[in-house]
Amino acid sequence: MNAQSKHAPRIPLLKVYENIAAGSHPHRSFYVLVTLSTVIAGFGLLSNSAPVVIGAMLVAPLMVPIVGMAFALSVGDEHLFRDASLAEFWGVVLSVAVSYLIGSLALDVDFGPEIMARTVPTTYDIFVALAAGLAGAYSMVDERVNAALPGVAIATSLVPPLTVSGLCLAQGRMDLAGSAFLLFFANFLSIQLASAAIFIRFGFNRVAFEEDHGRITFRVLLRRFGLSFVLLVAVAAFMSKTLYAMATEKAFHRRLEAVARAEVQRRLGAQLADLRYVRDGNGSVNAVVSILTPQEYLPGDVEALEKSVKNALGLAMHITVRSLLSKDADSHGPVFMLDEDKLKREQASREARFLSEATRLLNAQLAEVPGARLADIRREQDETNQVIAVVRTPEAIAPERIKRIQDGLRETLDPTLRLIVRSVLTRDADGDHYLYEADPKEKHGEQIAGEALEFFKQLESALQTAIAAARKGAALLEFRYTQQEDGLFVLAVVSTPDNFTPKQVGKIQAGLQTGFNRPIRLVVRSVVGVDTGAEAYIPSLDESPLQKGTPPQPQPEPIDNVPEAGESVPGIHAAD
């Protein structure tokens, strides 16, 4: 039985040859189609449009010369091989050149998913190209599947990776351009070998253009297709490494995300929103974790998260947390719920009830403090059982009031609870005066009169003038003083953009000593920083000997040459 009867209804050899030769000849229409398909693919890739890119695949003629090369090698036709090789070579050059021109003229080249997908070739692409090559050659030799050619054109990715290569070259991304061209080259080799396999299987090599051409031998196959096979194996090995690296990286990302999510959800109301990371040259991982949370993550919280992730993954890790403040509330106050199983939902419900009740009690107590508003509340999830309340207030909440509020919370919520109030000093004002501020004499203690009141006013005026002159933007909030054995001890609480330095405090102290003609030791407490003395910073100041607003005992002697309000104090100058 001859070859014709075995594979009927096979397209005759002459017809196959004519079809392939017509598409493999480097004529003008071939290059016109290459140009048009590249233009279509270029703008489809720039606009990240998959349908447009598919349209370019249908127009592209680059597959036929590859099939022509395979057919020529199978039957030993040097003339067809030369024509097909020239057509493919100059078609590739033209496609890259046209796409380079498009990339150079484009106003904004955005490397979207359609572009980036063709810069990471894997062995999957080789399998697709092999199958497409088999289907393409089979559709050319069997008239029953001849209509499958358009689908084969879509499956073979030839013009898009060449176009991506040209676009990346225009933008100076040599690495991406090389990866995209590697994808084309792998497809080229796969289609060529797969097509040759079909032609040999259908016996076209037996009807050669040489009269002495008989059954094709292994040596002939090796001579004709050995180089292509070796190159394909090398490319496949390289792509396998890429695929393995991608799979490993995806697995690491999933594990990192799972560990981070579990650690984040240990905190009430917090949820992982996004996680991105990069590896540096030393193998460590720098991650940016975005978290939906009712309270911002403090450095200590980030350190604990980073330590947990390090221990779980066994890698050097640096984590930056981006706190995305998100609070849920109902008519009773804040509500904190986790998207977890029933056990954790019950825990969230208990904590929500606790914080809602604590919020209600705190608001009731703070209503007695003019201008005080509860800004935030949180409970530490540790053995300290601390509740931290952030309060915006014109004056710091006194420890005595905090104790009364704490007693009320203990009676209602938890007898072991410890309340910490963080006072954030604010001053509200309208067009006439500051709001929520008491009378100056009442603010500094009991009512005083006579010489004591006069001294109080003079000292207040001198401090206000000196502080304003020492640092721009600074203002005296309150002051306390007491007479000690070595002189008058004054504590001034100052609102300032920066901490007062010992040098600045020393100048103010020297001016006060000169103006009041007596030993004075001054300490300035900056509300934004630490306490500061004339010699150095004072991390912790003992205020126990100070009596708020009490004039010195014994009564001071009459003071001469004390500056009036608004006058400068001798010896006090603005800081350099």
PEURGI-V680654 format. One record per residue. RES is the residue in one small letter. SS is DSSP state (h for helix, s for strand, l for the rest). NEAR is the number of other ideal C-beta (glycine too) atoms within 10 Angstrom. Layout:
# PEURGI-V680654
res->(RES,RES)
ss->(SS,SS)
near->(NEAR,NEAR)
This chain:
# PEURGI-V680654
res->(m,n,a,q,s,k,h,a,p,r,i,p,l,l,k,v,y,e,n,i,a,a,g,s,h,p,h,r,s,f,y,v,l,v,t,l,s,t,v,i,a,g,f,g,l,l,s,n,s,a,p,v,v,i,g,a,m,l,v,a,p,l,m,v,p,i,v,g,m,a,f,a,l,s,v,g,d,e,h,l,f,r,d,a,s,l,a,e,f,w,g,v,v,l,s,v,a,v,s,y,l,i,g,s,l,a,l,d,v,d,f,g,p,e,i,m,a,r,t,v,p,t,t,y,d,i,f,v,a,l,a,a,g,l,a,g,a,y,s,m,v,d,e,r,v,n,a,a,l,p,g,v,a,i,a,t,s,l,v,p,p,l,t,v,s,g,l,c,l,a,q,g,r,m,d,l,a,g,s,a,f,l,l,f,f,a,n,f,l,s,i,q,l,a,s,a,a,i,f,i,r,f,g,f,n,r,v,a,f,e,e,d,h,g,r,i,t,f,r,v,l,l,r,r,f,g,l,s,f,v,l,l,v,a,v,a,a,f,m,s,k,t,l,y,a,m,a,t,e,k,a,f,h,r,r,l,e,a,v,a,r,a,e,v,q,r,r,l,g,a,q,l,a,d,l,r,y,v,r,d,g,n,g,s,v,n,a,v,v,s,i,l,t,p,q,e,y,l,p,g,d,v,e,a,l,e,k,s,v,k,n,a,l,g,l,a,m,h,i,t,v,r,s,l,l,s,k,d,a,d,s,h,g,p,v,f,m,l,d,e,d,k,l,k,r,e,q,a,s,r,e,a,r,f,l,s,e,a,t,r,l,l,n,a,q,l,a,e,v,p,g,a,r,l,a,d,i,r,r,e,q,d,e,t,n,q,v,i,a,v,v,r,t,p,e,a,i,a,p,e,r,i,k,r,i,q,d,g,l,r,e,t,l,d,p,t,l,r,l,i,v,r,s,v,l,t,r,d,a,d,g,d,h,y,l,y,e,a,d,p,k,e,k,h,g,e,q,i,a,g,e,a,l,e,f,f,k,q,l,e,s,a,l,q,t,a,i,a,a,a,r,k,g,a,a,l,l,e,f,r,y,t,q,q,e,d,g,l,f,v,l,a,v,v,s,t,p,d,n,f,t,p,k,q,v,g,k,i,q,a,g,l,q,t,g,f,n,r,p,i,r,l,v,v,r,s,v,v,g,v,d,t,g,a,e,a,y,i,p,s,l,d,e,s,p,l,q,k,g,t,p,p,q,p,q,p,e,p,i,d,n,v,p,e,a,g,e,s,v,p,g,i,h,a,a,d)
ss->(l,l,h,h,h,h,l,l,l,s,l,l,h,h,h,h,h,h,h,h,h,h,h,h,l,l,l,h,h,h,h,h,h,h,h,h,h,h,h,h,h,h,h,h,h,h,l,l,l,h,h,h,h,h,h,h,h,h,h,l,l,h,h,h,h,h,h,h,h,h,h,h,h,h,h,l,l,h,h,h,h,h,h,h,h,h,h,h,h,h,h,h,h,h,h,h,h,h,h,h,h,h,h,h,h,l,l,l,l,l,l,l,h,h,h,h,l,l,l,l,l,l,h,h,h,h,h,h,h,h,h,h,h,h,h,h,h,h,h,h,h,s,h,h,h,h,h,h,h,h,h,h,h,h,h,l,l,l,h,h,h,h,h,h,h,h,h,h,h,h,l,l,l,h,h,h,h,h,h,h,h,h,h,h,h,h,h,h,h,h,h,h,h,h,h,h,h,h,h,h,h,l,l,h,h,h,l,l,l,l,l,l,l,l,l,l,l,h,h,h,h,h,h,h,h,h,h,h,h,h,h,h,h,h,h,h,h,h,h,h,h,h,h,h,h,h,h,h,h,h,h,h,h,h,h,h,h,h,h,h,h,h,h,h,l,l,l,l,l,l,s,s,s,s,s,s,s,s,s,l,l,l,l,l,s,s,s,s,s,s,s,s,s,l,l,l,l,l,h,h,h,h,h,h,h,h,h,h,h,h,h,h,h,l,l,l,s,s,s,s,s,s,s,s,s,l,l,s,s,s,l,l,s,s,s,l,l,l,l,l,l,h,h,h,h,h,h,h,h,h,h,h,h,h,h,h,h,h,h,h,h,h,h,h,h,h,l,l,l,l,l,l,s,s,s,s,s,s,s,l,l,l,l,l,l,s,s,s,s,s,s,s,s,l,l,l,l,l,h,h,h,h,h,h,h,h,h,h,h,h,h,h,l,l,l,l,l,s,s,s,s,s,s,s,s,l,l,l,s,l,l,l,l,s,l,l,l,l,l,h,h,h,h,l,l,l,l,l,l,h,h,h,h,h,h,h,h,h,h,h,h,h,h,h,h,h,h,h,h,h,l,l,l,l,s,s,s,s,s,s,s,s,s,s,l,l,s,s,s,s,s,s,s,s,s,l,l,l,l,l,l,h,h,h,h,h,h,h,h,h,h,h,h,h,h,h,l,l,l,s,s,s,s,s,s,s,l,l,l,l,s,s,l,l,l,l,s,s,l,l,l,l,l,l,l,l,l,l,l,l,l,l,l,l,l,l,l,l,l,l,l,l,l,l,l,l,l,l,l,l,l,l,l,l,l,l)
near->(5,8,14,13,8,10,14,9,8,19,18,12,18,9,13,20,20,11,18,25,18,12,20,27,17,17,12,7,9,22,16,12,17,24,16,15,27,29,18,22,32,27,16,21,29,22,12,15,14,12,7,17,26,15,16,23,23,13,17,26,22,27,25,26,28,29,27,28,26,29,30,26,26,25,23,16,20,10,10,22,19,14,20,28,17,14,25,24,12,15,27,21,12,17,29,22,15,21,28,21,16,21,24,13,8,15,5,5,17,10,17,13,10,19,22,14,18,25,21,16,25,19,18,10,23,20,12,16,27,20,16,24,29,19,20,25,29,21,20,26,24,17,14,11,14,13,9,16,16,11,15,23,23,14,18,25,23,28,29,30,26,30,34,33,29,26,28,26,21,18,16,9,20,11,9,21,24,13,20,30,22,19,27,26,16,26,27,25,26,26,27,27,20,22,30,25,18,23,24,18,15,22,19,22,22,15,14,15,13,9,6,5,14,10,8,18,9,7,9,14,16,11,11,18,20,11,11,18,14,11,15,21,11,11,22,18,10,14,20,13,11,15,17,12,12,12,11,10,11,10,10,15,13,10,12,20,16,12,17,24,15,13,19,21,17,13,20,22,22,23,18,18,14,12,17,12,17,9,13,10,5,6,8,13,18,14,19,14,26,16,26,16,23,21,18,14,21,11,8,8,17,17,12,15,23,19,13,18,20,17,10,16,15,7,13,13,20,14,21,13,21,13,18,14,11,13,13,11,13,9,6,12,18,18,19,23,15,18,9,12,8,7,8,15,13,10,14,18,14,11,18,21,15,18,22,19,15,25,18,13,16,22,14,11,20,21,10,10,16,14,16,23,14,18,13,18,20,20,18,12,12,7,7,11,12,14,22,15,23,16,22,17,21,19,20,18,18,13,10,7,16,18,11,12,20,18,12,15,21,14,11,13,17,14,8,9,18,14,18,13,22,13,18,13,15,15,15,12,10,7,4,6,7,11,12,15,15,11,8,12,15,10,13,19,14,10,9,17,10,9,14,15,13,16,21,22,16,18,24,17,18,24,21,18,22,29,24,16,19,23,21,11,9,22,13,19,19,17,22,19,25,16,17,13,5,8,13,20,18,22,19,24,18,25,15,22,10,13,18,26,17,16,12,25,25,15,21,29,23,17,24,24,17,15,25,20,12,15,14,20,17,24,21,32,22,22,15,11,13,13,19,24,17,17,9,10,14,15,7,7,14,7,13,6,8,17,16,16,19,17,23,20,10,7,12,18,9,9,15,8,9,18,17,10,11,8,12,16,22,12,15,22,13,13,14,5)
